[in-house]
Amino acid sequence: MECAFKRVIVSDTWRHFTQRRWPLCWVLPPIQGDSYEFLSYALGYRWEANERELELIRSYKMYGEIAIQPHKQGIRITFADILGPEYIPEVNCSQSELLNMEIRVRQAAISWSRFFETIQDA
């Protein structure tokens, strides 16, 4: 299995608005107060399988099986999801957590590749 990743840095702005006092509050727009900017980081990942691996997944009907569980508690990603054309998104404000996620995805891909290499052709 080959891993494909996309990384994005998202800059977001939070604005605080103050409502005007009555009776003008229904007529005039709110007053903009302070603005705060913060960064979030996004990681998209998917796997690309070679022909033999795809054939084994098809023949053993593994598309619905769990390929990876990136978090200890959380979603489980099937072969159909991770081998699809779409990237699976992971958004976090910590770059180190996303690097750990990338390590877990790569380790799972390597272990599945080794598993498929050990299967004898029928």
N, C-alpha and C positions, 0 to 999 in steps of 0.2 A: 504494500500500500504506500502510496505517495501522499504527503500532506500538502495542502495548498492553504495559504493564509493571506488575509488582507487585514491591514491595520489602518485605523483612522483616529485622528484626534478631533474631538468635537468641542468647540468653544460655545458655551451657553451663557446667556445674560439673564439675570433675575432683576426685575425692576419692582420697586415699591411705589404704589400709588396711594395718595391720600385723598379721601372724599372731601368735597367742598361742603361748607356749612349750609344749612337750610336758610333761605328758600332757593338758593341758586344750584343746589345739588342735582336737581332734575333737569336743569337747562344746560349747565356747563360741564365739560368733561372733567374727570379727576385730575389732580395735580400730581405730576411725576416727582417722586422723591429720589432716594438713593438708588444707584445701580451697582450690581455686583456681577463680576464675571468669574466663571469657574470652568475648569477643563474636565472632560470625561474622555475615556479611551475606549475604543471599540476594537474587537478582534473577531474576524470572521474566519471560519475554518471548514474544510471539507476534505474528504479523501478521494484519491483516484486509484482505482484498482486496475491491474493488468488483466488480460483476457482470461488467463487460467484462474485467477482469483474470482473473477466475475462468474465464470462457468461453475466453479465449486459452490459459490453462494447461490446461484440459480438451481443447481442440481440438488443441493441439500436444503433448499427452501429457507434460507437464512435471512431474507430481507426483513422479516418482522422481528428477528432476534436483536437483543441489545448488543451494540458494538462498543459503546463507551458510556460510562456514567461520569461526567466531568466533575461533579461535586459529590461530596459524601452523602448529603441529603439533597435530593433534587431530581431533575429530569433524567431520563435515560434515553439515549439516542440510538436509534436502530440503524441497521445497514442501509435501509431505504433512504433514511434522512441524510446520513453522512456521505453517501455515495451519489446523492442527487446533484443537480446543477447549481442549487442555491447554497450559499455559505450560511453556516449556522452562526448567529451573532452572539457575542458575549460583550456586555458593556460594563465597565467598572471605572471608578475614579482612581484606582491603584494600578500602576503599570506593573508592579511586581506580582500582583495577583494574576494579571493577564499572562505574564511570562510563565508562571506556574501552570496556568491552564494550557499554554502551548506545549509545555513539557509533558503534561499528562496526555494530550492528544497525540503527540509524537510517539510516546511510549506505547500507547494502545495500538497505534498503527504498526509499529515494529513487531509487537507481540502477535498481532493477527497475521502479519506477513509470514512470520516464522511458523505459525500454526498451519497456514495454508501450504507452506513448503513441505511440511511433514506428511501431509495427506498424500497417499499413493493414488495414482490414477486407476480408475476402475476399468 
